[in-house]
Amino acid sequence: MVAIAVLVAMAAHAVLTNQRFNWSLEGQYFLSAQILHGVSVTLELTVASMAIGVVLGVVLAIMRLSPNPVVSGSAWVYVWGFRGTPLLVQLLLWANLGALFPTLGLGVPFGPEFVTRQTFTLIPGVIAALLGLGLNEAAYMSEIVRAGILSVGEGQVEAAASIGMRRMSIMRRIVLPQAMRVIVPPTGNETISMLKSTSLVAYVPYVELLFATQNIYTRNYQVMPMLIMASIWYLLITSVLMVGQFYIERHYARGAMRALPPTPMQKLRARAAQLNSAIR
Amino acid sequence: MSNDALMVKARNVHKRFGHLEVLNGINLEVALGQVVCVIGPSGSGKSTFLRCINHLEKIDAGTIKVDGELVGYRQRGERLFELSEREVAERRRAIGMVFQHFNLFPHMTALENVMEGPVQVLRRPKEEVRRRAREILGQVGLSDKEANYPSQLSGGQQQRVAIARALAMQPKLMLFDEPTSALDPELVGDVLGVMRKLAESGMTMIVVTHEIGFAREVGDKLIFMDGGVIVEEGNPREVLSNPSHDRTRSFLSKVL
């Protein structure tokens, strides 16, 4: 205990007294328009990509469990491809799709096209970012949803089938609501992971938090202070997400647990009460 | 007996799990309004046969007709073709099933469990279904439990909700798969009471059970299965008091 306390004190002293950390500069930029714009883009990308990932992930998970081998096979191939290549590479591929297909069009397969557009106008940075992040996330989410679906007992499906329900409505009405308990915790994890993965979009390029930070330090050469400032922002948002995750998990534990886990405040109060009685 | 009074007609039903022959040529006729109890040692194929009747299990040979229609299959010439998922679901509506472990939907209240089929499958208006579901819950003695979730009910209460859920579909046939085997002894009576009332109301029932007393008093026909075949069948009182096969006798000596 004492050793840890001494080490923490030494680290804090080193960080706070070292002029090269340049804390005042970080304070100056922390709420600047550029950084705040980057933060909001990062948040928007996180939410939108997760939405794409969750919806497509559910579809893929259901496809994967289909008795039809073509349907389950295509879902398997999707997961294989999008999980098997680096996210950064996928982002760069989407951003540079124009190199492979200079134009994209709508029309009769192998026949005439009705609408044709330049690929780079059709896929600007933001679309490339959403495609890259969302489609990659869907591969991971599909495995999470599949685990959730498999966690619901076969008896539930049989009972629903015995009252004449069809496969899709069994999935929607009976299986997925019960699978949520298993799906939510890792999805919270994925959201936090997604928040940080959006920084890769800086290489698409598209201006989000990291790109905005880089814009600043290429002008003032304060690389480390600016990166630390960005890290603090990421940590801050992650902390907010963690609180959200705790309460969502607690919500889905209802009915499945006899007593809900205590909230941090309840824990704190219990600890304080313990200390109190120990002192007396 | 004329053919149209038959609710269930099974002909030479075979079922394999891998190399294991679970059903080895089952022939059974159940008349309209009849209560048939099926007993036998575990692994005798009685539950599997019950599950074949509403096509929760596919069969490898033979035919099963419910109310004159093949279940799960369509016959063309000598061959059987499996029906589409939609058609199978449609035929299951008329066949209620009650499971050993209740299998209530845990995220729905008792009332919602009973309403689920009529609303989602039959597309009946919610208000009408709610009224009817309350009536049925009343019939199984659970009027005061409609807002409870399954985890807040005893096993016996859960099983009665499960019976109500099946009845809400107004089935022509009810299948019971060891409905009291997972219950504490003091709760068995309530469930059997509901089943007895149902039998008296004229429902056609096939009951896989270990409750010999129920089979004797409520059953019209008793079937003893072993090794995937029907070893003996007949009037419950006669079979129970004077079994004609050694295997029936040795089984009964263990359970009575």
Interface residues (C-beta under 8 A of the other chain):
Chain A: G153 G155 Q156 E158 A159 A160 A161 S162 I163 G164 M165 R166 R167 S169 R173 I174 P177 Q178 G255
Chain B: N54 L56 E85 R86 A89 E90 R92 R93 I95 G96 M97 F99 H101 N103 L104 F105 P106 H107 E116 G117 Q120 V121 Y149 S151 A162 R165 A166 A168 M169
